[in-house]
Amino acid sequence: MINLKKKILELYFRSTFIIFSLIIIFSTVQELYALSPNWVSVPSSKYGDQFWDKRSVKRNADGSVRVMSKFIPKDKSEIIDDILYTMDINCFEKSFRDVAITTNQDNQFTNKNLDWEHPNGDKLIIGIISQVCKYED
């Protein structure tokens, strides 16, 4: 009888350990998935490639949309790093403003000029504005 109780307790603790381990593993994977970017490309230009992160899209209080984007230059000799932008997009005006700019070397620059700009024919920015304004969570 004592052996049976011991085996039942052992089975109970082993099962509980396995269940808690699985919960921890799945919650960690889910957190990592939520934090990792989901880059979407826009049509490239002669200057390089531009991407925006689906997981970073947020609606601002003024109705504009904030998104992270990444520029990868074709000519790495001019610009050494990929450049990350935090940008606001005004979908009604088809305009944008860069709020912050970050390089791979952990250099971050906050844009002091927060005036709305038009893309002026920049194929990469036009692509981001077009795709982000059509995107729905």
C-alpha positions in Angstrom: 0.0 0.0 0.0 2.8 2.4 0.8 4.5 1.6 -2.5 1.3 2.4 -4.3 0.9 5.8 -2.6 4.6 6.5 -3.3 4.1 5.7 -7.0 1.0 7.8 -7.3 2.7 10.8 -5.6 5.8 10.3 -7.9 3.5 10.2 -10.9 1.6 13.3 -9.7 4.8 15.3 -9.2 6.3 14.2 -12.5 3.1 15.1 -14.4 3.0 18.5 -12.6 6.6 19.2 -13.5 6.0 18.3 -17.2 2.9 20.5 -17.4 4.6 23.5 -15.8 7.7 23.0 -18.0 5.4 23.1 -21.1 3.6 26.2 -20.0 6.9 28.0 -19.5 8.3 26.9 -22.9 5.1 27.9 -24.7 4.8 31.3 -23.0 8.5 32.0 -23.7 8.1 31.1 -27.4 4.9 33.3 -27.6 6.8 36.3 -26.0 9.7 35.9 -28.5 7.3 35.7 -31.4 5.5 38.9 -30.2 8.8 40.7 -29.9 10.5 39.7 -33.1 9.8 41.9 -36.2 7.7 40.8 -39.1 9.4 42.7 -41.9 7.4 43.4 -45.1 9.3 44.7 -48.2 8.3 47.5 -50.5 9.4 47.6 -54.1 13.2 48.3 -54.1 14.8 51.3 -55.7 18.3 52.0 -57.2 19.4 53.2 -53.7 18.4 50.0 -51.8 15.6 48.1 -50.1 13.0 49.3 -47.6 11.0 47.2 -45.1 8.3 48.0 -42.5 7.5 45.9 -39.4 3.9 44.7 -39.3 4.2 44.1 -35.5 5.2 47.7 -34.9 2.1 49.4 -36.4 0.4 51.6 -33.8 -2.4 54.2 -34.2 -1.4 57.6 -32.7 -3.9 59.9 -30.9 -4.0 62.3 -33.8 -5.0 59.5 -36.2 -1.6 59.0 -37.8 0.1 55.7 -37.8 3.5 54.9 -36.2 5.6 52.2 -37.7 9.2 51.0 -37.6 11.0 50.7 -41.0 14.4 49.6 -42.1 16.5 50.8 -45.0 19.2 48.6 -46.4 21.4 50.5 -48.9 22.6 48.9 -52.1 26.0 50.6 -51.8 27.3 49.7 -48.4 30.4 51.9 -49.0 28.4 55.1 -48.6 26.3 54.0 -45.6 27.9 51.3 -43.4 24.8 50.3 -41.4 21.2 49.3 -42.0 19.1 52.2 -40.8 16.0 51.8 -38.6 13.4 54.5 -38.6 10.5 55.2 -36.4 8.1 57.1 -38.6 4.7 58.6 -38.4 2.5 58.4 -41.5 -0.5 60.6 -42.2 -2.6 58.4 -44.5 -5.0 61.1 -45.5 -2.3 63.5 -46.6 0.1 60.8 -47.8 2.9 62.4 -45.8 5.3 61.2 -43.1 7.8 62.3 -40.5 10.8 60.5 -39.1 10.5 60.5 -35.3 13.8 58.7 -34.6 16.6 57.1 -36.6 18.8 54.3 -35.3 21.8 52.5 -36.7 23.1 49.0 -36.0 25.8 50.6 -33.9 23.2 51.6 -31.3 23.3 55.3 -32.4 19.9 56.8 -32.0 18.9 60.2 -33.2 15.7 61.9 -32.3 14.4 64.1 -35.1 14.0 67.7 -33.8 12.1 68.7 -36.9 8.7 67.0 -36.7 7.1 68.7 -39.7 5.1 66.5 -42.0 7.0 65.8 -45.3 5.8 64.6 -48.7 7.7 61.7 -50.3 8.6 63.9 -53.3 8.7 60.8 -55.6 10.8 58.6 -53.3 9.7 55.2 -54.3 10.6 53.6 -51.0 8.7 56.0 -48.8 5.7 56.0 -51.2 5.7 52.2 -50.9 5.7 52.3 -47.1 2.9 54.9 -47.0 0.8 52.9 -49.4 1.3 49.5 -47.7 1.0 50.7 -44.1 -2.1 52.8 -44.8 -3.8 49.7 -46.3 -2.7 47.4 -43.5 -5.2 46.4 -40.9 -4.3 44.4 -37.8 
